[in-house]
Structure formats: C-alpha cells, structure tokens
Amino acid sequence: MKTLVINGSPKGKQSNTYRLTAAFLEGMGTTEVREYCVPRLEIKPCRGCFACWNKTPGRCVHQDDMAAVIADMLWADVIVWSFPLYYFSVPGGLKMLMDRQLPMVQPFMSADSASGSHPSRYDMSGKRHVVISTCGFYTAQGNYDGVTAIFDHLCGVDGYTTIFCGQGELFRVKELRERTEEYLSYVRAAGQEFASGGILEKTRMQLDTLLYPRAVFEAMADASWGIAQTGEPADETLTFTRQMAALYNKAAWAGKDIVLEMYYTDVDKRYQILLGETGSEVFTQNFREPTTCIEAPYTLWKAIAAGEITGQEALAQGKYRVKGDFSLMLHWDRYFGATSSKQEVPSELRSTNMNILLIPWIAFWAAGAVDGFYGTLISFTVCALVPLLYFRNRKTVFDNISALLVTVCGILLLLGNPQQLVLPLSYLLFGLMWTGSCFRKIPLTAHYSMNDYGGASAMQNPLFMKTNRILTACWGVLYLLTPIWTYFLMGTELSPWTGAINSILPMLMGLFTIWFQKWFPAKVARGS
C-alpha cells in the first residue's frame, strides 16, 4: 500500500502529532512511504490567476515543490494529513499547500455537491485519506469544526478517516509516558484495522477517550507554563509541585485529608500539597502539620520524572528520606499514578490469591488429622474444586506445587502410612516450598502481596522484594519447625486437634506480616 504523509507541523518529526502518525504507520505495516514536511518545502501562495485552468491546464505558473507533491498525491493509495490544530484550523503552511491543489481540478461546475464543486482532473476515486491531529485543549470535541469543514469539501463528507486527539502536549512529557504509550497502542491498532478495511468501533471509542479528566489536564497545562496568573515567573520547583498536585486522583481519598510536604534539599525549597476529597491544593506558606514529608533533592525528582531512575530504586538506595505516615508511599500510584482507559483486565493481569495456595493444605491438615481416609478424600475434592477459582484469579507456580504436594501426601495416607508420619511430612514439604522460594528471583509472598502495591510493577521495587524475601524466610522457618511438635502431638490424645493447634502460630505470624510490611519499608525510608 503506497502511502504519502503530508506533515504540516513546523516541528516536523519532533511534533506531538507525528508521534501518533508514526504509530498509525507502524500499525498499517506499509513499506512504501513518502513524506513531506510542509514548512521545509518551497511552496508559494496561490496567485488566484487561474492560469492552471485556462492557459496551462493542470500546471501552475509557480515553479516550486508543489508539482512534486501533486505527483506523489497521484502516486499514493493512502494520503495521511498530519498536523496540530492552529487556531481551530490547519497551520498556515498546510493551508497554502491545500490552496495550491487548484491544478488538480477542472474549472467546470459539477452537480456532485449541493453547494457547488469542480470535477477532479484525475481519477482519485480509489484513494483513501487519513487526517491525524492533536490540539492543546482537554478534548478534540467541538474544536475541529473548521478542520472537518475543509476536509468535507476536499475529500467528501465520508471520504476520510480522522484521529483527533486532545491533550496533545502530554505526548512530550516523559513522566506521563505510561498513559500516552497506552493511547499510542490504540493508534497502532487503528492503523492495522485501517489497512484491513476500517477502524473498529471498540478502537474508535478508545481513541476518543480522554487521556486525563478535564480538571487534571487543565491544572497540569496551566502549571506547565512556569508563570503565575499575574504573568510573573514561577519557581521551577513550584511548577513541578503544582504539576504533581494536578495528577492527584481524588478517588483515592480514604476519608481523611493528607498533607504531603515536599522539601527539595538541594535548593532549600519547601511546599505542601493538601490531598482532599474534592482535589488538591498547593501551599507555599502558612503550612500545616504534615502527614508525610519527603526530603529529596530536586535533581532527583527530575531524574525520576525523566525515567532515569524509579522512585522505588532511589528509596532503596537511600537517595531520599520519608518522615511521618509511610502508607502514602506504599500506594503512591493510587494517588498520583497515570489513569487508564482500560476496562477489561486480561487473564494474565488478574490478581493472584493466596487462598488458592492455602485451601488445599488447610483441608488436608484439618481433615487428615481427624481421619486419614475420609480426610484424604476431602482434600482431594478440594484440590479438584480449587481450579474453579482460576476464572477470576491468576495462578502461580506455587499454587500448582501445592496441589501436587497435597495430592502426594494424601496418596501416602491412602497407602496406609501412619498419620503421625505423613502430617509432619506435609508441614515439612510446605516449609521447604517457602524456604526454597527465598533463593528464587521472586520469593513466594511477593507473588501475592504485589496485588496491594501496583501489581506486577512491584516486582521492580527493590525494597518491596527485600521485604517479601525476609517475610518468606520467616514463614519458611515456621513451617520447618512445625513438623517437630506436630510429630509429638500426633502421639498424644491431642492428635485430632493438631490442625487447630497448628493454626495459632500462623495467625500470629500473619499479624507479624501485616506489621512488618509497613514497619520495615518505613524504617528504610527514614534512613534508619
């Protein structure tokens, strides 16, 4: 498919709009592409002499680059018009190029249009047009009337495909790339679908979804100029703080206001962000008692924003300190993370569930201690039913190992081996599974606790991984010791109650886990 790209942005391939255009072309998969950057062409304005109609039909009096553009328009199967919105229309240079298309039509009147038109000098019936544009408003809706009016006449009302995207300036902001890359993935999908026939309705809805809510975008846009409403220059650190505050997701408000204090240690600047039910507010004076205080160099914040280092890595390396309530840091993405338009969660992104791991073991320990035969049948039944939970949860390798080990222990009981040996053995196998995972890249508890800390992205957090490695080791030691007293309990009249007795220490360990998950990261963050 031969494709011609007419790039009307003065910034050329560095423009925000061209990022969408490049993604669309990538999706199309076309290899025959010719491009023109309009501001770099020599295209003189139309003189309105109509010589191309009556003196030199089809040929303009100007000898410039427009002749090559027209030749490639005739060559192309698809013409992609790429430009930013300029004052509710196309950039001036692109409008001049459009004016110079006059040699492509004949002077005679045509009845094809209710308002009047001129017939084409060439057969353009098989050509397809795509109009891609970004603007600086929060939405494209209502801002492209002037553009569509032009292309309705140029290509026909239904003769072109559009991708109009508001909030275009966000595509140059590195710290927002998670959201903008998501949008670009929809543009790639649109390109692929266009090449196959047409953009699907689902993709069209994704393309029309706002990158950020209006209030968030407009607050970020206002802060990005680096000036106050009075026109006076704003401090760079204050601009950065205001942009951060604009990203606050008020849906994360948990019934109590948070006062986040930002102290930039290298420039000795201090601000506060109030995170409330109705939104955020930045204070430069009259400070309140902070809930959480982050002490970090401003240069570090810029490095994090540029993607040179993650906040979690910087914290693990002791590059900044956090005082006060650390829970805000544990759920940072919930308060300041990029919003997503995704509605469906693929199965590989569904949450893990530790109950899937524990239920077979609990059934075996509780029922197997009472009756070896029937207890084993109960545990087998549970193992058979547990996979039903996979429809809503993602299983881990440890879920599979657990089901296998419980089945092996059950078979040992059915073969007549004494409960006093098999039950302690089951605890030993369980403890070995936990302890052995400490030597894996991802320890056992991390597979399940990640659900509360940003999902799979938590695996890239060194502090999260260290916390979970310690906890996994603690649980492993507990279950390596459990077989000892279990063996002796099985030889007493307390044997039927072994499962219940062995539930007490795990309950205490569970409480310890809840405490440690908060205490240890906060300890590291304080620089202790």
N, C-alpha and C positions, 0 to 999 in steps of 0.2 A: 504494500500500500504506500504510494508516494505521498509524502506529507510536506506541506510548506508551513513554516512557522513565521508569522509576522509579529515581531516583538516591538510593541510601541512604547516600552518603558525607557526613560532616559538612563536608567541604571543598568540596562542590558540584562545579562545573565545574573547579575547580582540583585535583581529585583525580587521582592517577595512574591509577586505574581508568577515569575518564571519558575519558582520552586514548585508551584502547582503544575505549571506547564510541563516541566521536566518529568514530574511524577506521572502525568497523564500519558506522555510519550512512552515512558517506560512500561506503563500498563498496556499500551497499544502494541508494543513489541515491534514497531516498524523500523526497518533498517535504512530506508530511503528517505532521508530528511534533509530539507534545505531550509536555512533560516536567514532572516533579515532582521537586523537591529535598526529600526527606523531612524533614530536620532543620528546614526552614523552614515546614513545614506545622503547622497546629494539629490534631493527632490525639491524642485522649485514649486512655488504655488501656482495653481491654475490661473491663467490669464483671462479665462472666460471668452476667448476669441472664437471658439467653436471650429477652429481650423481642422481639428481631428474628425469633424463631422462632414464638412463640405469641401475642404481644399485638399487635405491629405487624409482621407478616411482611414480611421484606425491608428493614426500616427500623430503623436503630439509634436508641437513645434519645439518644445524643450528637449534638448539632448542631455539627458541625465540618467540616473539609476532606475527611473520608473519603468523604462522599457524592459529591463531585466526582471523587475518584479512582476510585470504583466505576463511575461513569457513563462515564469515559474508558476503563476496562478493557473495558466492554461495547462501546464505540465502536471500539476498536483491532482491527486484524488481527494485529499483532505486538506483544508486550509484552516490553520489554528491561529486565531487572533488573540494575542496575549498582551494585556496592558492593565495598568492601575486606573482606577476611577479618578478623573481630574475634573473637579467642579461639576459633578453629575453628568460627565460626558467622557469622551475619549481624549487622550493627550493631543495637543495641537499638531505635533508632527504626524501622528497617525491620521488625524482628520485631513491633513493636507494630502497624504497618500491616498485616502479614500476619494478625495476630490479629483485626483489625477486618474481615476479609473474611467473617466468620461470616454476615452477612445474605445473602451470595451463594449459600449452600447451604440446603437444607431439613433439618428435624430428623429425618426418617425415615431408617432404616438402609438401606444399599444392599449388595447382594451383589457389587458390582463389584470389591471389594478383599478379599484373603484376610484382612487384619487389621481389616476393617471400614471403612466410609466413609459419607458423606452425599451424596445426589444434588444436582447443581447446580440452582439455581433458574432459571438462564438457559441458553440453548444456547451453550456455549463450545467446541463440537467443532471449529470451523474456525480457532480462534485458535492462534498459534504463540508459544512462549516462548523467549527467549534469556537465559541467565544469564552475565554477564561480571563477573569478579572478579580482583583481584590480591592477593597476600599478600607478607609480608616474609621468607618462607623461600626457600631456594635453588630449591625445586621446589614445584609445586602437588600433586604426587602424595602421597597419604596425609594431606593436610591439609584436605581438603574433604569428609570423610565426613559431618560434621554438616550441611553445606550441602546435599549431594545427598540426604540423608535427608529434609530439609524439602521439597525440590522434587519428590522422588519421590512424596510424598503430595499435594503441591499441584497438580502437573501430570501425574502419572503417570510411571512409570519411564522410558518412552521418549517422553515428551511435551514435552521441552525440549532445547535445544542449549546446550552450555557452551563458554565460553572462560575457562579458569582459567590464570592466569599467575603463576608465582613471580617473585621478584626485582623486585617491583613498584616499589620505591623508586628503582630505577635510571632510571625514566622522567622523573624530575625533575633528573637530573644532566646538565648541558649537554655536558660533555666526553665523554659516552658516547652522544651522540645518533646517531652513525653506526649503532651496533648497535641501539638502541631504534627508530630510524626504520625499519630493516630489518624488525624484528618488526612494527611498525605496518603496514607494507606487506602483510604476511601477513594481518593483521586486516582490512584493506580488501578483500583478495581473498576472505576468508571471508564478508564482508558481501555482496559481489557474488554469490558462489556460493549463499549462503543465499537471496537474493532470487530466484535462478533455480531453486531446488529444495532444495539441501543442500550443506554444505561437503564438498569433495572430500578423499579420503584423503591426497593429497600435501600439501595445505594444512594438514590436521589434524596431520600429522607436523611441519610447520614450526612450528605453534603450540605443539606440545608440546616443542620443542627448547629446552634451557636457553639463556638469554641469555649466561651465563658459566658455566664449570665451578664446582662447589660451592666448592672451596678459594679460588678467586679472589673469588667473590661474598661469601663469609663473611668473608674478610680485609678487603674493602672495607667491608662493613657494620659490622664491629667498629670499624674506624678512623673511620668517619663520625660516631660519637657524640662525638668530641672529648674522650674521657676514657680514662684508663688502666684496667687491670683492677682496680686498687685503688680506683677511683672518683674519683681526683684529676684535675683538668682537665689536658688535654694542650695543648701549644702548637699554635697553628693551623698553623704551618709543618710541625710534626712530623706532624700529622694528614694534611696534604696529601701529605707524603713517603710516609707509610705507605700511603695510597690508591694512589699511583703505583706503589709496590712491589708492591701486590696485583695490579696489572694485568700484571705481568711474565709473559711467555709462556715457560715453561721449555723448550718445544720449540725455541726459538731458540738455546739454549745450543750453542756451537760447539766444545766440548771444553776450554774454558778459562774460568775464572771471571772476571767483570768486576766491578770495584769502581767504581761510579758515585758521585762526590761531588757533592752539591748544596750550593752556597754561595749563600744568599739575601743579596745585598749590601746591601739597604736595611734589613734588620733584624739583620744580622751573625749569622746562624744557619747552622750547618754540620752536615750529616748525610751518611751514606754508605749506599748500597744495594748489598748483595752480590747479584749475579745469578749463581746457580749452577745446577748440574744438577738439583737437587731443588726449587728455588724461590728466593725472595728473602728477604733479611733486612736490617732497618734498624738501623744503629748510630748511637748518639748520643755515644759516646765510644770510647776505645781504637781509634782509626782506623787503617786500613791504608794502604799506599801506593796512591793512586787510579789506576785505569786511565784514566778520563776524568773531568774536573772541569768542571762547568758553573757559571759565575758569572753570576747574573742576579738582578734584583730580584724579590721575592716578588709584588709587584703585577703584574709582567709575566707570571708564571706564572698568576696568577688571570685575567688578560686572555686568555691563550691558552686556558685551560680553559673560559672563558665563550664562546669563539668570536669574540672581538673582534678578534683578530689570530692568524695562524698562526705556529707556531714558525719556519718557514722564512722568512716575511716579517720577523719580528723579528731573525733572524740576519743576513739580507741588509742590514737597516737598522742593524746594529751595536748592537742593544739589549742583547746579552749576549755573553759570550766562552766559548769552549770550549778547554780545555787537555788535552793528552795525546792518546790514541788517538781519532781522529775517526770511525772506522768505525762506532761505536755510533750516532752522529748520522745517518750515511748510511742506516742501516737501523733507525731509531727505531720505525717502525710494526711491524716484525717483532718487536721486543722488547716494545713496550707498546701496540700497536695493538689496536683492538676486534676480537674474534673474530667470525666469521660462520658461519652455518649453511648457507650456500650450498654446494651440491655440484656443480652444473653451471655451467660458465662459458659465457655466451653468446658467439657468434662475434665480436661487436663488442668483447668484453673480452679476447679471446685475445691472447697476446703477439705482438709483431712479431718479425721475424727478419731481420737484416741479410744473411744468406746469400742470401735471395731477391733482394736488391738486387745482390749482388756476383757470384753464379754466372754470369749471362749475360755480364757483362763479362769475367770471368776466362776463360771458354770462348772468347770472341771473341779476346782478346789472345793467349792461348796457342796456339790452333789457327790463327787467322788469320795469325799471324806465320810459321807454317810453310808453309801452303798457302792461298792466297786462296780457291780454290773449295771444297775439302773443309772447310777451316776454317770457312767461312761456313755450310755445311750443318750442321756440328756445332753451331755457335752457334744456328742456327735450331731445331735439335732440342731443345737445352737450354731455349730460350725457350718452346717448346711444352710441355715437361715441368714447368717451374717452377710453373705454376698448381696442380699437384697438392699443393704444399706449403700452399696456402691452406686446405686442410681442417683443418689443425692450427694455422695461424698467420694473423694478420690482416695483410693487405697495406696498404701505404701508397701515397700518390700517387707517391713516388719509385720504388717497385717498378714501377709502370706506365710511368713515364717511361723507366726503364732498359730495359725490354723494347722499347719503341718506338725508342729511340736505337740500341740494338744491331741491331735489325732494319734500320734505315735505313743504318747503316754496312755491314752485310752486303750489302744491295742494291747499294751503291756498289761493293763489291768484285766482285760478280757482273756488274756492268755494264762491268767491265774497267778500272776506275780502279786505279792502282798502289797497292800495299800501303804504300809509303813515304809516301803522302799520307793514305790512309784511316786507318791505325792512329794516327798522331799526331792526326788529326782526332777520333778516338774518345776519346782521352785528354783532348783539349780540351773536348769536349762533356761528358765526365764531370766535369771540373773546373768547368765553368760551372754544372752542376747543383748541385754542392756550394756553390760561392760564391754563386750566386743565392739559395739557401735561407737564407743568413745574413740576408737582408733580409725574410724571411717572419716571421710571428709565432712559428712553431716551426721552428727550424733542423733540418737533416737528422738529425744524430746524436741529437737528443732523441727522435725517433720510435722509436729502437731502444734507447738506453740507459735509457729510462724503465722497462723491464722489471725492472731491478735496484733501482729506487728508488720502489717503490709504485705502478707503473703510471701510468695517465693522471693521477692526482693530482699526480705530479711536475711536470706542466706548470704547476701553480700556484706552484711553488717558484722564486722569482726567482734564487736562487743556482744552482740546477740549470740554469736556462735560460741564465744568463750563461756558466757553464762550458761548456755544449754549443755556444753560439754561437762561443766562442773556438776550440773544437776543430774545429767545422765549417769555420771560416775557414782554419785550419791545413791541413786536408785539401784544401780548395779550392785554396789556393796551390800545394800539392804537385802536384796534377794539372793545374794551369795551366802549371806549369813542365815537367812530364813530356814534353809534345809536342816540346819543343825538342831534348832529347837523343835522343828516340825517332826523330825525323826523320833525324838524323845517323847513328844506329846502323843504321837500315834501309838505309843506303847502303854498309854495310861487310859483311864476312864474318860479323859477329856478328848479322846480321839475324834468323836463325831463333831466336836466344836472347833476342830483345828482351823477350818476355813474362816470361821468368825473371829477366832483369836488372832489369826494372821492378818486380819483386816485392820486391826488397831494401829499398828506401826505404819502401814501405808497411808492411813488417814492423817497421821501426824506428819509424815513425810510430804503429803500433799499440801498441808498448811505451810510447812517449811518452804516448799517450792514457790507458793504464791508470794511469800515474804521475800525470798531470795531474788526472784525475778525483778522486783522493784528495788531492793536494797543494793544489790551488787552493782548494777549499772549506775545508780545514783552515786555510789561511793567512788566509782571510777571517774564520773563526771565532775565531782568536787575536787578531783586531783588528789584524793586520799590514797 
